[in-house]
Amino acid sequence: MSEVKSEMSDLLFILQKIESIIDTRLIGEVEPEDDEIRLIEEYQDRKSKGTLILHEI
């Protein structure tokens, strides 16, 4: 059980770092990299076509 809690804590930490990175991009503090722009465009394209598959965590 403690191993699961540890993994959950690690995962939460990583998600918070990702959220922070996304926030800095969204508010314009940091310009997105070319590969990030490409991935965002791919995401939007898949979402508009209805081919985006999200899995509940």
ZAFI-433290 format. One record per atom (N, C-alpha, C): residue number from 1; x, y, z; chain; atom name. Coordinates in nm, 2 decimals. Atoms other than C-alpha are relative to their C-alpha. Example, Ala and Ser with C-alpha at 12.3 -4.5 7.8 and 13.67 -1.06 7.14 Angstrom:
BEGIN
   resi       px       py       pz   chain   name
      1     0.09    -0.12     0.00       A      N
      1     1.23    -0.45     0.78       A     CA
      1     0.09     0.12     0.00       A      C
      2    -0.09    -0.11     0.00       A      N
      2     1.37    -0.11     0.71       A     CA
      2    -0.08     0.11     0.08       A      C
This chain:
BEGIN
   resi       px       py       pz   chain   name
      1     0.08    -0.12     0.00       A      N
      1     0.00     0.00     0.00       A     CA
      1     0.09     0.13     0.00       A      C
      2    -0.08    -0.12     0.00       A      N
      2     0.28     0.24     0.08       A     CA
      2     0.07     0.02    -0.13       A      C
      3    -0.05    -0.01     0.13       A      N
      3     0.43     0.17    -0.26       A     CA
      3    -0.09     0.07    -0.09       A      C
      4     0.10    -0.07     0.08       A      N
      4     0.11     0.28    -0.43       A     CA
      4    -0.01     0.15     0.04       A      C
      5     0.00    -0.14    -0.04       A      N
      5     0.10     0.60    -0.22       A     CA
      5     0.12     0.07    -0.05       A      C
      6    -0.12    -0.06     0.05       A      N
      6     0.46     0.67    -0.32       A     CA
      6    -0.01     0.03    -0.15       A      C
      7     0.02    -0.02     0.15       A      N
      7     0.38     0.62    -0.69       A     CA
      7    -0.10     0.11    -0.03       A      C
      8     0.11    -0.11     0.02       A      N
      8     0.07     0.84    -0.66       A     CA
      8     0.06     0.13     0.03       A      C
      9    -0.06    -0.13    -0.04       A      N
      9     0.28     1.11    -0.49       A     CA
      9     0.10     0.04    -0.12       A      C
     10    -0.09    -0.03     0.11       A      N
     10     0.54     1.09    -0.77       A     CA
     10    -0.08     0.04    -0.12       A      C
     11     0.09    -0.03     0.11       A      N
     11     0.27     1.10    -1.03       A     CA
     11    -0.06     0.14     0.01       A      C
     12     0.05    -0.13    -0.03       A      N
     12     0.11     1.40    -0.87       A     CA
     12     0.10     0.11    -0.02       A      C
     13    -0.11    -0.09     0.01       A      N
     13     0.44     1.58    -0.86       A     CA
     13     0.03     0.03    -0.15       A      C
     14    -0.03    -0.02     0.14       A      N
     14     0.50     1.52    -1.23       A     CA
     14    -0.12     0.07    -0.07       A      C
     15     0.12    -0.07     0.06       A      N
     15     0.14     1.63    -1.32       A     CA
     15     0.01     0.15     0.03       A      C
     16    -0.01    -0.14    -0.03       A      N
     16     0.19     1.95    -1.13       A     CA
     16     0.11     0.08    -0.08       A      C
     17    -0.11    -0.06     0.09       A      N
     17     0.52     2.02    -1.32       A     CA
     17    -0.06     0.02    -0.14       A      C
     18     0.05    -0.01     0.14       A      N
     18     0.34     1.96    -1.65       A     CA
     18    -0.10     0.11     0.00       A      C
     19     0.10    -0.11    -0.01       A      N
     19     0.05     2.19    -1.54       A     CA
     19     0.07     0.13     0.00       A      C
     20    -0.07    -0.13    -0.01       A      N
     20     0.30     2.46    -1.45       A     CA
     20     0.06     0.04    -0.14       A      C
     21    -0.05    -0.03     0.13       A      N
     21     0.47     2.43    -1.79       A     CA
     21    -0.11     0.05    -0.10       A      C
     22     0.11    -0.04     0.09       A      N
     22     0.14     2.45    -1.97       A     CA
     22    -0.05     0.14     0.03       A      C
     23     0.05    -0.13    -0.04       A      N
     23     0.03     2.75    -1.77       A     CA
     23     0.09     0.11    -0.05       A      C
     24    -0.09    -0.10     0.05       A      N
     24     0.35     2.94    -1.86       A     CA
     24    -0.01     0.02    -0.15       A      C
     25     0.02    -0.02     0.14       A      N
     25     0.28     2.87    -2.22       A     CA
     25    -0.13     0.07    -0.03       A      C
     26     0.14    -0.06     0.03       A      N
     26    -0.09     2.97    -2.21       A     CA
     26     0.00     0.15     0.03       A      C
     27     0.01    -0.14    -0.03       A      N
     27    -0.03     3.30    -2.04       A     CA
     27     0.11     0.08    -0.07       A      C
     28    -0.10    -0.07     0.09       A      N
     28     0.26     3.38    -2.28       A     CA
     28     0.13     0.04     0.07       A      C
     29    -0.13    -0.03    -0.06       A      N
     29     0.55     3.39    -2.03       A     CA
     29     0.11    -0.06    -0.08       A      C
     30    -0.11     0.08     0.07       A      N
     30     0.74     3.14    -2.24       A     CA
     30    -0.07    -0.03    -0.14       A      C
     31     0.05     0.04     0.14       A      N
     31     0.69     3.10    -2.62       A     CA
     31     0.02    -0.15    -0.02       A      C
     32    -0.01     0.15     0.03       A      N
     32     0.61     2.74    -2.72       A     CA
     32     0.10    -0.04    -0.10       A      C
     33    -0.09     0.06     0.10       A      N
     33     0.86     2.53    -2.90       A     CA
     33    -0.07    -0.04    -0.12       A      C
     34     0.06     0.04     0.13       A      N
     34     0.80     2.43    -3.26       A     CA
     34    -0.07    -0.13     0.01       A      C
     35     0.06     0.13    -0.02       A      N
     35     0.74     2.07    -3.16       A     CA
     35    -0.13     0.01     0.08       A      C
     36     0.12    -0.01    -0.08       A      N
     36     0.49     2.18    -2.90       A     CA
     36    -0.12     0.06    -0.08       A      C
     37     0.10    -0.06     0.09       A      N
     37     0.30     2.39    -3.16       A     CA
     37    -0.06    -0.11    -0.09       A      C
     38     0.04     0.11     0.09       A      N
     38     0.29     2.09    -3.39       A     CA
     38    -0.09    -0.10     0.07       A      C
     39     0.08     0.10    -0.08       A      N
     39     0.16     1.86    -3.11       A     CA
     39    -0.14     0.06     0.03       A      C
     40     0.13    -0.07    -0.03       A      N
     40    -0.11     2.12    -3.02       A     CA
     40    -0.09    -0.01    -0.13       A      C
     41     0.08     0.00     0.13       A      N
     41    -0.22     2.14    -3.39       A     CA
     41    -0.05    -0.14    -0.03       A      C
     42     0.04     0.14     0.02       A      N
     42    -0.23     1.76    -3.41       A     CA
     42    -0.12    -0.04     0.09       A      C
     43     0.11     0.03    -0.10       A      N
     43    -0.44     1.74    -3.09       A     CA
     43    -0.13     0.07    -0.05       A      C
     44     0.12    -0.08     0.04       A      N
     44    -0.68     2.01    -3.22       A     CA
     44    -0.07    -0.07    -0.12       A      C
     45     0.05     0.07     0.12       A      N
     45    -0.71     1.83    -3.56       A     CA
     45    -0.07    -0.13     0.04       A      C
     46     0.06     0.13    -0.05       A      N
     46    -0.78     1.49    -3.39       A     CA
     46    -0.13     0.02     0.07       A      C
     47     0.12    -0.03    -0.07       A      N
     47    -1.03     1.65    -3.16       A     CA
     47    -0.11     0.04    -0.09       A      C
     48     0.10    -0.04     0.09       A      N
     48    -1.22     1.82    -3.44       A     CA
     48    -0.05    -0.11    -0.09       A      C
     49     0.04     0.11     0.08       A      N
     49    -1.23     1.50    -3.64       A     CA
     49    -0.07    -0.11     0.08       A      C
     50     0.06     0.10    -0.09       A      N
     50    -1.35     1.30    -3.34       A     CA
     50     0.08    -0.12     0.02       A      C
     51    -0.08     0.12    -0.01       A      N
     51    -1.06     1.06    -3.35       A     CA
     51     0.09     0.00     0.13       A      C
     52    -0.08    -0.01    -0.13       A      N
     52    -0.91     1.17    -3.01       A     CA
     52    -0.06    -0.09     0.10       A      C
     53     0.05     0.10    -0.10       A      N
     53    -0.94     0.89    -2.76       A     CA
     53     0.07     0.04     0.14       A      C
     54    -0.05    -0.03    -0.14       A      N
     54    -0.91     0.99    -2.39       A     CA
     54    -0.04    -0.11     0.09       A      C
     55     0.03     0.10    -0.10       A      N
     55    -0.89     0.74    -2.11       A     CA
     55    -0.01     0.06     0.13       A      C
     56     0.02    -0.06    -0.14       A      N
     56    -1.02     0.82    -1.77       A     CA
     56     0.10    -0.06     0.09       A      C
     57    -0.10     0.05    -0.09       A      N
     57    -0.76     0.79    -1.50       A     CA
     57    -0.06    -0.03     0.13       A      C
